[in-house]
Amino acid sequence: MESAGEAIYRHKPRQRFVFSLTLSSMARHHVVGFPTNDIQVYELYNTKPQIAARTHPAVLRTQQDLLQLWHDPTNKHVSFNTPISYFDRLRIRTPGDKSFTLGPHIDGGSVERWEDPTFRRVFRRILAGGAGWKSHDPFDVSWRMDAKQDLFGAP
């Protein structure tokens, strides 16, 4: 980490190219996706190339450096030592394509989180208006710890 808010990730171009080719060829021949006329989102979540990318030493180092920005003033024993990954689908955009874009949308659960008063406290200084936003600490996890992320028991 060279300065707050700036993380450097260096990789070998050849390695990235091989990863891309392996994933692309596998995706195009073995799985389904959408849109059906020009598949750009593949139903792949945990393939060997995806695991290799998520566990690459440079990626893990970057995640560990970013985790060190977080802190817990309440000392509720949160560990910031182990990076975790969100397994998302694979998306390979067709160069220049303008027909399949993700327009404005809300991911599932994001509106529900705002219904919880404890979660809203995370942003209390911003929501209060005025100059309070200047003292907002986005890396303080204290209110996030007790927030209800799933108010309605969704599957």
SVG drawing of the C-alpha trace seen along z (x, -y; Angstrom):
<svg xmlns="http://www.w3.org/2000/svg" viewBox="-40 -22 45 50">
<polyline fill="none" stroke="black" stroke-width="0.4" points="0.0,0.0 1.7,-3.2 -0.9,-5.6 -4.3,-5.6 -6.9,-4.7 -4.3,-3.5 -3.4,0.1 -1.1,1.3 -1.7,4.7 1.0,5.9 0.6,9.0 2.3,10.7 0.6,10.0 1.2,13.5 -0.4,15.0 -3.5,12.8 -3.7,13.8 -3.5,17.5 -6.1,17.2 -8.4,15.3 -8.0,17.8 -8.7,20.8 -11.8,19.2 -13.1,17.9 -12.8,21.2 -14.3,23.1 -17.2,20.7 -18.0,20.7 -18.1,24.5 -19.5,25.9 -22.0,23.6 -25.1,21.5 -25.5,17.8 -27.3,14.7 -28.3,12.9 -28.9,16.0 -28.1,14.3 -24.6,13.2 -23.7,14.7 -21.7,12.3 -22.7,13.5 -21.8,17.1 -23.2,19.3 -19.8,20.0 -19.0,19.4 -16.2,21.6 -14.1,22.9 -10.4,23.6 -9.4,20.4 -11.7,18.4 -10.2,20.0 -6.7,19.3 -7.5,15.7 -9.2,15.3 -6.3,17.0 -3.4,15.4 -0.8,14.2 -1.0,10.6 -4.8,10.5 -4.6,11.9 -1.9,9.4 -4.1,6.6 -7.1,7.8 -5.1,8.1 -3.8,4.6 -7.3,3.3 -8.6,5.2 -6.2,3.2 -8.1,0.0 -11.0,1.4 -11.2,1.0 -13.6,1.9 -13.6,-0.7 -16.1,1.4 -13.7,4.3 -16.3,6.9 -13.6,9.2 -13.8,8.9 -11.0,10.4 -9.5,8.4 -6.9,11.0 -8.6,13.4 -9.7,12.2 -13.0,13.7 -14.4,13.8 -17.8,13.3 -18.4,15.8 -20.0,14.0 -20.8,15.1 -18.3,14.6 -18.9,11.7 -17.0,11.4 -18.1,8.3 -18.1,8.3 -15.8,5.4 -17.9,2.4 -21.2,4.0 -23.9,1.5 -26.9,3.9 -26.3,5.7 -25.6,3.2 -26.6,3.3 -28.6,0.2 -29.4,-1.3 -30.6,1.4 -30.7,2.4 -29.1,5.6 -31.2,7.9 -31.2,6.9 -29.7,3.5 -33.0,1.7 -33.8,4.0 -30.6,3.1 -31.6,-0.6 -34.9,0.3 -32.8,1.3 -32.3,-1.7 -29.0,-0.2 -27.6,0.0 -28.6,-3.6 -26.5,-4.6 -23.4,-3.6 -24.2,-6.7 -25.6,-8.9 -23.1,-11.7 -23.8,-11.9 -27.6,-11.6 -27.7,-14.3 -26.8,-16.9 -24.4,-19.8 -20.7,-19.3 -21.1,-16.1 -20.2,-14.0 -16.6,-15.2 -16.3,-13.1 -17.8,-10.0 -15.5,-7.0 -16.4,-4.4 -14.0,-1.8 -15.5,-1.8 -17.4,1.5 -19.0,0.9 -22.6,0.2 -22.4,2.7 -21.8,5.5 -25.3,5.3 -27.2,4.3 -29.8,6.7 -28.9,7.5 -31.9,9.8 -35.0,8.3 -37.5,10.6 -35.7,14.0 -35.3,14.2 -33.8,17.5"/>
</svg>
